[in-house]
Amino acid sequence: PNLSEKTLEEKIYNHLEQIVKRDKHPWKKSILMVSNRLKLYLQTNLEQSGNDSTIIKQLRSDISQCATTLEVSLRLSFPELPNDNFITQLFHSAIQDIILEQIYPLLFAIYKDNYRIKDRNFNLKATELKGVSFDALGIDEKFWPVLKDNEDLVEVLIQWKYFVESTSLRKKFIYLSSVTDSICKSAVNYLKKKLKTYRPPALGADDFLPLFCYVLIQANVESLYSELNFMSDFSEGETLLGKNGYLLVSLQTAI
């Protein structure tokens, strides 16, 4: 009860990650059994060119059943846990994330195949726009010096690299959040110095989105449409009402 939601989330994820590494923990057997069954299911359907929407629906159903079963076991072991939707949603998301990591290469191959044309078109467009002026992107002139600071941009591009390399849905959101936070922080810090105030104007969506577009062009992330749809498909409904939902909408709008 004394933990913040963020701390509780980190503890649950870290605990489950440690469980999967233990040879004799009963939950590991359950998680790996579901993961292996889903791997076989994916391999079979990829070979037979099955209906992709049906495949994704089946995956979500199987993962949800596994999470529900393990949640019952969790509550029997820790009866003091609050019986509320937040704990349930957090636990289910953590189980889903761990299972998705086990099957990610096979699963993401489906998305890359489905969105290969859109992914390629985005990369071609980003390459074409690489040298476009800040003004043409609708970036307010007061932020141009921010984008000319290569040190900040390098840090943002590193976060995109981690985003692409991650096989964890949760970590993809963390890296995407780091990208947007870095953009906002750089812009706000610049305004602080320019206006000589500790309380500069808030960075609104009209200012943020063009900056985000510029960063996307410079990063030219591979398979970005595939990434966006993977994250959307496996994000819980209530999760999308918070920051993760805002991140996905911002990414979709910028693309």
TIKOLBA-788636 format. One record per residue: x, y, z negated of N, C-alpha, C in turn; residue in three letters. Coordinates in pm, whole numbers, plus 50000, padded with zeros to 5 digits. Layout:
BEGIN
XYZXYZXYZALA
...
REM end
This chain:
BEGIN
500814987750000500005000050000500855012850000PRO
502105012149955502945024049948503735026650076ASN
503605017950174504375019350298503605027350403LEU
504325035250480503695042250592503385032050701SER
502505035750794502135026550902503355022850986GLU
504205032851012505395030351094506355020651026LYS
506555022550894507455013550819506884999550814THR
505574998650793504924985550787505054978350922LEU
504874985951029505004980151163506404974551185GLU
507414982251147508804977851163509074965351081GLU
508554964850959508784953250873508144940650930LYS
506924941850982506244930251040506984925251163ILE
507374934251252508094930151373509434923651337TYR
510164930051247511474924551208511344910951142ASN
510314909351059510094896650991509794885551092HIS
508934888651188508574878551289509764875051378LEU
510584885051409511784882351489512734872951416GLU
512834874651284513694865751205513114851651199GLN
511784850751191511124837751187511454829551311ILE
511404835951426511654828851552513074823351558VAL
513974829551483515374825051482515614813551384LYS
514644810851296514814800051197514374786751255ARG
515214776951241514954763751302513744756751242ASP
513534757951112512524749651046511254757151005LYS
511154769551041509954776851003508764772051087HIS
507614768651023506464763251099505914772951203PRO
506014785951179505504795451278506334795051406TRP
507624792351391508474791851511507954781051605LYS
507584769651549507094758651631505824762951705LYS
504924769951636503674774351699503934784251811SER
504814793951784505104804351883505784798452006ILE
506764789551982507494783652095506594774052175LEU
505674767352106504764758252174503874766052271MET
503334777352224502504785752310503344791552424VAL
504544796252391505424802252493505764792152602SER
506094779952563506464769752662505274765752748ASN
504084765252686502874761952763502594772952865ARG
502784785552824502534796752915503574797453026LEU
504804793752995505844793153099505464783053206LYS
505024771253163504614760753256503414765453338LEU
502474772153270501284777353338501674787553445TYR
502614796353412503084806453507503794800153626LEU
504684790753596505424783953703504494776953800GLN
503504770053745502544762553827501744772053917THR
501274783053858500444792353935501254800354036ASN
502524802954004503374809954100503614801254223LEU
503804788254199504024778954310502774777354395GLU
501604778454329500354776454402499704789554447GLN
500394800754421499864814054456498474816154398SER
498354814354266497064815754200496624830254190GLY
495354832154148494794845554132495474852554014ASN
496154863854041496964870353938496124876053825ASP
494954881653855494124887353749493634876353655SER
493364864553710492954853153628494124848453541THR
495314848453597496514844453522496724853553402ILE
496654866753423496864876353315495794874853208ILE
494544872853251493444871053156493664858753070LYS
494124847853132494384835453058495534837252959GLN
496564844353001497694846952911497244854552787LEU
496474865052808496024873052695495154864852599ARG
494334856252656493454847852574494274838052489SER
495244831352550496064821652478496894828352369ASP
497454839952400498264847252301497404851852185ILE
496184856452216495274860952111494884849452018SER
494634837652076494284825951994495444822151902GLN
496664822751954497834819551873497964829551758CYS
497784842351787497894852851686496834851251578ALA
495614847651618494524845751521494834834151427THR
495344823251483495694811551402496784815051300THR
497814822251346498914825751256498484836151153LEU
497534844651191497044854551094496334847750977GLU
495574837351007494914829650900495964824050805VAL
497024818450862498114813050780498774824050697SER
498974835650757499584847050688498744851350568LEU
497444852250587496574856950479496444846750367ARG
496574834050401496574823750297497844824750212LEU
498954828250277500224829550206500314842550127SER
499664853150180499724866350114498314871850097PHE
497564866449997496164870749978496024885449941PRO
497144891849897497064905949859497034915349979GLU
497244910050100497204918450220495824924650238LEU
495764937650266494454943950291493734937350409PRO
492454935150394491674928850500491074939750589ASN
491954946150668491454956850754491944954950896ASP
491344962550988491654961151130493074965151164ASN
493634974451086494984978951116495994967551103PHE
495904960150992496814948950970496634938451079ILE
495364935451111495074925451213495644929551348THR
495404942051387495894946951516497414946951521GLN
498034951151411499494951851405500104937951416LEU
499524928451345500024914751346499844908451484PHE
498674910251543498414904751677499364910651780HIS
499614923751770500524930251864501944924851850SER
502344922251726503684916951701503844902851757ALA
502834894351733502874880651787502894881151940ILE
502034889451997501994890752143503364894952198GLN
503984904552132505264909752180506334898952180ASP
506354890852076507364880352065507134869452171ILE
505874865952194505574855952296505894861452436ILE
505544874052460505824880052590507324880352620LEU
508134882352517509584882352537510054868652587GLU
509404858152540509794844552578509474841552725GLN
508424847952776507954844752912508184856453009ILE
508834866852963508934879353040509474877553183TYR
510574870453206511094869553343510074864053443PRO
509374853453404508364847653493507164856953510LEU
506734862953399505574871653402505834884253483LEU
506984890553461507264903053530507484900853680PHE
507884888553716508034885453859506694886853932ALA
505594883753863504264885353923503984900053950ILE
504294908553852504064922853870504934928653981TYR
506174924453988507064929554092506594925454231LYS
506014913454239505494908854368504224916654406ASP
503364918954306502104926054332502304940654371ASN
503304947054308503464961554326504754964954402TYR
505284955554478506564957854545506484969454645ARG
505344970854714505214981754813505164995354742ILE
504354996354636504275008854562505595012154494LYS
506275001854442507585004054380508585009354482ASP
508595003354599509545007554703509235021754751ARG
507945024754768507565038154812507955048754710ASN
507795045254581508195054754477509695057354483PHE
510485046754496511945048354500512385056554622ASN
511725054254736512045062154856511675076854836LEU
510515079254774510075093054750510995100054651LYS
511395092854547512295098654447513635102254509ALA
514125093654597515385096354667515255108854755THR
514095109754821513835121154909513775134354831GLU
513245133654708513055145654627514245148854536LEU
515295140954546516435142254454516965156554447LYS
517035163154561517605176654562516575187754563GLY
515315184454530514255194454536514495205254430VAL
514065217454458514285228454364513335227254245SER
513745233354134512905233454014511575240554043PHE
511655251054121510475258754154509455250454231ASP
509945242254324509055233854406508325223554321ALA
508915219554209508275209854120507325216554021LEU
507265229954027506365237053936506935238853797GLY
508265237953783508895239553653509075254353624ILE
508585258753510508695272753471510165276853467ASP
510425288753517511815293553530512545293653396GLU
511805295653288512465296453157513115283253114LYS
512695272153181513255259053146514375254453240PHE
514675262253342515705258053436517055255553369TRP
517475264053276518775261353210518815248153135PRO
517645243653085517585230753013517985219453106VAL
517475219753230517735209053325519145209553382LEU
519765221053370521145222253418522155217253315LYS
521675214253194522535208853088522665193853109ASP
523735189553174523905175453210523985166153089ASN
524455171452976524595163052857523245157652811GLU
522245166452807520895162152768520315152352870ASP
520525155052997519985146453102520595132653098LEU
521885131953072522565118953063521945110452953VAL
521645116552839521035109252728519665103752767GLU
518885111752838517555107352883517685095652981VAL
518625096353072518815085653171519265072653104LEU
520015073752995520425061852920519185054952861ILE
518255063052809517025057452752516205050352860GLN
516185055552983515505048853093516165035453123TRP
517485035053115518215022553139517795011953037LYS
517715015952910517285006652806515835002252829TYR
515005011552874513595008652903513484997353006PHE
514234998353114514174988353222514724974853174VAL
515784975153096516434962853053515654955352946GLU
514784962352874514064956152763513034946052812SER
512924934852740511904924852770510774925452666THR
510834935352579509854936952473508914948452505SER
507614945852500506634956352526506784967652425LEU
506954963952299507094974052193508314982852218ARG
509434976752257510654984452278510554993152403LYS
509804988452502509594996952621508885009852580LYS
507885008652493507195020552445508135029352362PHE
508995023052284509955030752202510905038752292ILE
511415032352398512345039352488511625050052570TYR
510395047152612509625057152685509355069152595LEU
509045066452469508835077152373510115085252352SER
511255078352350512545085352334512795094752451SER
512415090352572512575098852690511745111652674VAL
510465110052642509595121752632509995130652514THR
510395124452403510825132252286512085140352317ASP
513015134252392514255141152427513975153252516SER
513035151552611512665162652699512095174152617ILE
511155170952529510505181152447511515187852353CYS
512375179652292513365185052197514325194652267LYS
514795190852385515725199452460515075212752496SER
513805211852542513105224052581512845233052462ALA
512395227352351512085235252231513355241352172VAL
514435233652166515695238852112516215250552196ASN
516035249452327516475260352415515665273052387TYR
514335271252371513495282852343513825289152208LEU
514205280852111514615286151980515785295751994LYS
516775291252073517975299452092517655312052173LYS
516875310252278516565321452367515735332052296LYS
514725327452221513815336852155514275340652015LEU
515365333851970515935336451836514865335051729LYS
514195323651731513155320751634513155306051598THR
512725303051476512605289051435511255283151474TYR
510365291851523509025287251561508715291551704ARG
509335284651801509055288051941507655283151981PRO
507125287952093505815283052139505845267952162PRO
504715261452133504635246952154504755243752304ALA
505335232052331505485227652470504175221152515LEU
503435227852600502145222652645502295212752760GLY
501185206352795501205196352903501615202653036ALA
501205215153059501545221853186503045224053199ASP
503735225653086505185227153088505885213553090ASP
505325203953012505985191052997505965182653124PHE
504805182053191504655172853304505645175453418LEU
505845188053461506855190353566508265186253522PRO
508585188453394509895184253342510015169053347LEU
508935162253312508915147553313509055142453456PHE
508405149153551508525145353693509975146453739CYS
510615157353700512025159353739512895147953685TYR
512685144253560513465133453499513205120253570VAL
511935117553606511605105253679512325104653814LEU
512375116053880513055116654011514535113553995ILE
515155119553894516585117453873516885103053829GLN
515995097253749516215083453702515935073353812ALA
514915076253897514515067254006514435052753957ASN
513615050953855513525037853786513015027053882VAL
513705015853880513315004553965512024998353912GLU
511124994854004509884987653969509024995353868SER
508925008453884508205016553785506705013853786LEU
506115011653904504695007953910504464994653838TYR
505364985353858505264972253792505334973953640SER
506274982353595506424984953452505134990953394GLU
504605000953464503405007753416502244998153402LEU
502024989653502500894980353498501074969153397ASN
502304964653381502594954653277502264960353139PHE
502714972453113502474978752983501004981352960MET
500294985253064498854987953052498064975253024SER
498404964553095497654951953083497764945752944ASP
498924947352880499144940452753499134949852633PHE
498604961852651498444971052539497054969352481SER
496984968652348495694967052282494854979552299GLU
493534977852302492624988952324492805000452228GLY
492874997352097492995007951997494365014652004GLU
495385007052045496725012752058496735023952160THR
495945022552265495935032352373495245045452333LEU
494625045652215494005057952168495045067152104LEU
496225061752071497265069452006498345073952101GLY
499575074652049500695079952127500995071252249LYS
500875057952233501155049152348500235052152465ASN
498995054952436498055058452542498465071352612GLY
498905081052533499355093752591500595091652678TYR
501505082852633502705079952711502375073652846LEU
501435064152844501055057452970500345067153065LEU
499475075553010498775085353096499775095053155VAL
500745099453074501765108853123502595102453234SER
502955089753213503755082653313502965080853442LEU
501705076753428500865074553546500655087653623GLN
500425098553552500215111553615501485116153687THR
502625114453623503895118653682504225110653808ALA
503965097553803504215089053920503365093754038ILE
REM end
